[in-house]
């Protein structure tokens, strides 16, 4: 079983700060010797903590599951977050995902592949 306190840079975590505030953010630095992580706070019940980096004990934090990105609007939201956090590598990764979602493969079909069924009324011939 994996150690639940084993964090890596970039992991999304949720935990409690030293003053008891609930924080949500991503790991910037891991200090395994002291069993603490430095978290860039994205959301918190303490508004003063948002946008700051806080050191949090591993045992007061938990790693959040990886997010499955399923549509363009989610990627655009994450791109905004990457820009706010000035994470160029993440921005480039997300931009690539966005480009691959926007690509629509061309359909190459031959005329003969389409069968046009006759109209149930028949052909309209006004000359008859």
N, C-alpha and C positions, 0 to 999 in steps of 0.2 A: 504494500500500500504506500502510495506517495505521501511524503510529509506535507501536511496541510499548511505548514508555515514556510514552505519553500517557495519563495517569490523570485521573479526575474524582472529585469527592466522592461517596462511596457505593459506589464500585467495590470488589468483593471481590478481594483480592490474596493472593498467597503470596510469601514472600521470606525473606531472611536479614537479621537485625539486625546492628548493628555488632560485637556479641560473637559472631556466628556462629550464633545460635539460629534455628531454622526457625520462622517465624511465619505465621499465617493470620488474616486480619481484613479490615476494611473501611477505606477511605481517608476520613480526616476532613478533611485539609487537603492541598492541592497547592501546592508552591513550585516553579514552572517555572523560575525564574531559577537556583536552586541545584540543580535536578534532584533534589529529594527529596520524599518524601511522608510525611505523618503517618498512621500506621496504628493503629487501635484493635485490639489483639490479642485474638482470640477463642480461638485454640488456639496452642500452642507446645510445643516440646520443653523449653523452660525455663519451668517452672511460675510463676516469679516475674514473667514478662512478661505472663501472662494477665490481662486486664482493664485493662492499662495502654496508654498511647499512646506509640508509638516513632517516631522519625524514621528513615526508611530511604532509601537511595539508589535512584533509579528503576531503575538497571541491576541492582540486586540483587533486584528484584521483578518479578512478572508478574501481569497481570490474569487472573482466573479467568473461565471462561465463565458466562453468565447461567444461573441455575437455572430449570428448568421445573417449576412446581408442579403436581402432578397429583392430589393427594388432600387430604382434610381433616386428616389427622395431620401432613402436612408443613407445612400452613399454621399449625396450632397450635404446632408447634415453632418456626416463624419468629416467631410472635406472642410467644412466650416470649423469644426473642432480642431482639425489638424492645423489649420491656418492660425487659429487663436493660440494654440500651444506651440506654434513655430516648429512643428515636427515635419521637416522637409521630406524625409524618407517615407513617412506614413502618407503624406500628401501625394507623393508620386505614386505610391502603391494604389491609393484610392482613385487617383486620376486614371490609372490604367484600367482599373475595374470598371469605372464609369464609361470609358471609351469602348470596352468590350461589350458592355450592356447596350450601348447605343448603336453598335454595328448591327445592321440587319443584312443577313446574307441575301444575295440576289437570287431570284428564282429563275432558273433557265428551263423553260418548258417549250415544247414544240406545239404547233397548232394542232397537230394530229392527236395530241394527248387529251384534248378536250372533246368530248362528244356532246353535241347539242341535240337534246331530245326534241322531238317535234312537239309543237304546241297541241294541246288536247282539242283545240277547236280546228286545227288544221291551218294551212297557209291561207292568208288573206289575198285573194286575187280579185281585184275590183273589175277586171275586164270580163269576167264570166257573166 
